[in-house]
Amino acid sequence: MKPTKGERVFGVFNGLILLSLAFICLFPFINVLARSLSSETAIIGGNVVLWPVDIQFEAYTSVFGNAAMRTSFLYTVFVTVLGTCINILLTVLAAYPLSKNDLVGKKPIWLMILFTMFFSGGIIPLYLVVNGLHLLNTCWALILPGAISTYNMIIMKTFFQNIPDSLEESAKLDGCTEIGVLFRIVLPLSMPVIATLSLFYAVGHWNNFMSSLLYINDTSKFTLQLKLRQLVLQDQLSSMMEGASGASLPRESLKAASIMYATLPILVVYPWLQKYFVKGVLVGSVKA
């Protein structure tokens, strides 16, 4: 059936709204990209909006050639990869037994876990715990305090509950242990939700600022977000202000280029996991 005039108008109206929302979301990113490629005069004059003015690449050359930025980038990648692996491992090991109805003490354990979603000790007690465990200025201070997200664990638990019990029973009849069932049957079927939660955890680690600010004082272990704070808020750009010719580089372009340097890597990861994203969240959020 052909759409009616009202349906066509409604479709156009919805399309315009979605395009407007997409533009609002993309505008800050496009503006920062344009500023990173523009001259200092154009930026200060307010002439840069969506397109770079007086295009120059010296800011990117300085950022990519700066040893401190490279160190922060590599350290952030290390924390993100290690932290995500630990997050997924512990989330799986917590969600799988809780998905079983015959787990002894399941209800009180489940209530204690849910309690952590609504109540916490606060920043100062958490800092005292991290300090008491001698984790300050180590990567473990950025990983262990948030090793498991209760929300993500609930998603994975619900996904496990949707897997037919007959598959696990067949594996056990063939002599498979519980660990074997988990790693040979359950996890291969759980790639969508694992990929989705890996993305959640990885983005959280990559953008983690507060933990770095609280627990890291060693400049050699600054994450990218903490380095951006140092560069943008405190305006400590003196070590990056000399170009190849010895001339001063524009501060505003350097700030924008540093932001793009910290943002682009995680944006590149999104398309590779996008196909799992919607399926993993929907399947793991509703119990059939």
Salt bridges, closest charged atoms under 4 A:
GLU168 OE1 - LYS100 NZ 2.35
GLU178 OE2 - LYS172 NZ 2.63
ASP235 OD1 - ARG251 NH1 3.33
ASP235 OD1 - LYS255 NZ 3.70
GLU252 OE1 - ARG35 NH2 3.28
GLU252 OE2 - LYS255 NZ 3.75
